[in-house]
Amino acid sequence: MQSATLEVPASASSTWAVQTTPQGLRLAEVETRAARPSSLTWAELLGTRLSTVRVFVLYFPSRFDLGVDIAVRTALEPFARQTSGQTLVSGWDPTDPHLEQAMRLFDLTAPPALVLATGLKKRGKQIQKLSSLYAITITEPRTLGDRERLAAMVNAAHEVLIRGDAAAIASYLRKRDRESLLASVASVGHFLVEQIATLKPKFQLPGGCSIQLG
C-alpha cells in the first residue's frame, strides 16, 4: 500500500494548501516562509476545517456526472442542513488537476468515494487530540448509488464519529486490532456493527493504517 501522505513541492518556499472554490475543494501550491515537513496527511491539510466541527464529510465525485454523483449529492444536501453546527459537508472539485493526489491522502485510487472524518471539536469547548483523528471511507458502489443504503451508512458512521471513543478507535487502528475496533463500535450501539460491516467501509488513520470491514 502506498503511503497516504502528500509530498511537499520541490521548491523550498512552497507547500500545499486546500482552497475552496465554487466547484469544491482543491489542492493548490502556495508560498510559505514557515518550516515545512517532508510530507502532509489529510489531517494536516484539512486542519482549519476540522477545527470548527465534530465531523467532516467529503465527497470525491466522478468526472462524468454519473447517477451515483446525483444520488450522493441529493442525500448529502438535506443531511448537511440537518446537522449544521457540528458537521461540515464538502465536495472535491472534479476539475482539480491534483485530484488523484488528494484521493491518495485517504488511500483511494479512483472516484467516486465518500469520506467521514473526526473533527477537532468535541462537546462544549473541548478539543480533540490530533492523535485521535480517524476517517471512515465508503467506496462500495451499491452503497454510494442507493440513496437509502447511503443514508443508513452515513447515519451509522456519523453516530460512531460523534459518540464513539475516538482515542480508543485510533489506538486500535494503529494496532490493526479488528476485534477491539468492532467492540468499540458496538459500545455506541450493537446494531451499528452489523450495519456498518455490511456496507463495507474502511476505518483509517491520517497517513495510512487502516482496517477494512465487511
N, C-alpha and C positions, 0 to 999 in steps of 0.2 A: 504494500500500500504506500502511495506517495505521502510525503509529509503534508498535512493540511495547514500549511502556512504559505505566506506570500513573501518572496524575497524582495528586499527594498531595491529601488532603482540603482543602477551602477554609479550614477552621479553622486558625489559625496555631499551635495547640497540638496538632494531631493528625497522625498519619501512618498508613500501612498496615503491618500485620504479618500473617504467616501463622501460623495457630493449628492445633493438632492436636485433632481431635475423634474420638469413636468411629466416626463416619461417614467420616472422612478429613480432609484439609487444607481450610482455608477462609480467606478474607480477613477481617480484622477491623480496624476503625478504633480506634486506641489513642492515648492521650495521650502526649505527648513534650515534653521540655524541650530536646532536642538540636536543633541546626541541621538544617533539612530541605532536601533537594534539591527541585527543582520536579517531578521525576518519578522513578520507580523502574523498574529492569529486573528480570527474573526472578532474575538472579544476586545482586542486592542483597537482594531479598525472601527468597530461599532460602539466603542466605549461611551461616546457622548449620547448616543441614542439610548443605550442600555441604562444610563444613569438616571433616567427620568421615569422608568416604567418597571413593572414586575415581570412582564412577559413581552418579548419582541417577536413578532411574526413576520416572516419574509418569504415572498413567493418569487421563484425564478420561472418566468413563463417560457413557453416555446417561442420560436421565432416565426410561427406560422398561424397564429390566432386560431388554434385548434379548439375543438369543443371542450377539451379539458381546461383550457385557459378561461373560457367563458364560465364553466362550472365553478372553478376556484374563485374567480373574481366575484361572481354572483353570491357565493357563500360567504366570502370574507367581508363584503361591504356591510351587511347588517351586523355581522359579528363585531366589526370594528366599532360600530355605533353603540352596541350594547355593552361593550367592555371598555369604553373610553375612560381615561383616567388611570387605568392600571395596565393597559395593553396598547402597544403601538403596532399597527399593521402597515407594512410597506411592500412594495414590489420592486424587483430589479429591472432596470432599463434593458430590454432585449437588444437594443442597438449599441450597447456598450461594447467597444472593441475588446475590453478586458473581461468579458462575461465569463469565459472559461476559467480565468484565474480567480475570479470571485467565487465561483462554484467550488473550486478545489479547496477553498478555505473550509468547506463543510464536507470534504471528501466526496463530492458529487462529480459525476462525469458528464452528465448531459441534462438539460431541462426537459420537461418541467419537474420542479421539486418544491416542496413546502418545508420551511424550517420554523420551529418554535423554540425560542431560547429564553433562558432565565435572564431577567433584568437585574440591575444592581439595587433597585429599590425593594425594600421589604415593608412590613407593616409599620405604620407610623413613620418615624424618622430613621428607622434602622436601615443600614446599608449592607448589601450582600458582599461577601468577600469575593475577590476575583477568582480565588481557588475553588469557589463553589459553583461557578458558571458551567452550564452544560446546555446542549441543544438536543431537540428531538426532530429528526428529519423524516419526511414522508415522500417516497418516490413511487410507491406501488400504483400502477396506472388505474386499476379498478377503483381504488380509494379516491384518487385525485379527480377522476372523471365522473364520480357519482356523488351528487350533492349531499344525499343523506348519509352515505358512508363517510364522506369527508367531514360533515358536521359532527358525526359521532367521534371521529378520530381527533378533531381539533378540540372538541369539548373535553375529551378524556385527557389529552396531552396538556391542555390548559389547566385542568384540575390538578394534575401532578405537579406542574411547574409552580402553581400558586400555593398549594397546600403541602407538597412533599418536602422532605428534608433534603435541601439542595446539597448541603455539605456531605451528607452520607451518600447520596447518589453519585456525586462527583468522585468520592473516595472509592466506591465500588467499580466505577468505570476505570479508574487508574489501575485497580487490581484485576480488571476484567472478570469480576465476580458476578456472573449472571444470576445466580440463585439469590444472592443478597439484594441485587437490583430489583428483582421481581418481588421480593419480600417488602422492600421499601415502597414500591408502587402499591402493593396490596394494603399497606398500612394507611394509605389515603382512602382506598375503597377496594374491597375484594373483587368487585365486578370489573374494575379497571384492568386487572391483569389479563383476563381472557379477551376483553375488548381490544386492548392495545396490541397484544400479541397477534391477534387475528389480522390486524391491519398492517402488520409488518413494518413498524418504524425502526429507526436506528437512534440510539442514545449515544451522544458524542461529546467529548471534551474539546475545548479550543486546542488546536494543534494536533489532534489525531486520535487518541484512544477511544474506541467505540465498541458497542455491543449491539448487534442486530437481533431484533426479536421477531418471532414468527418463522 
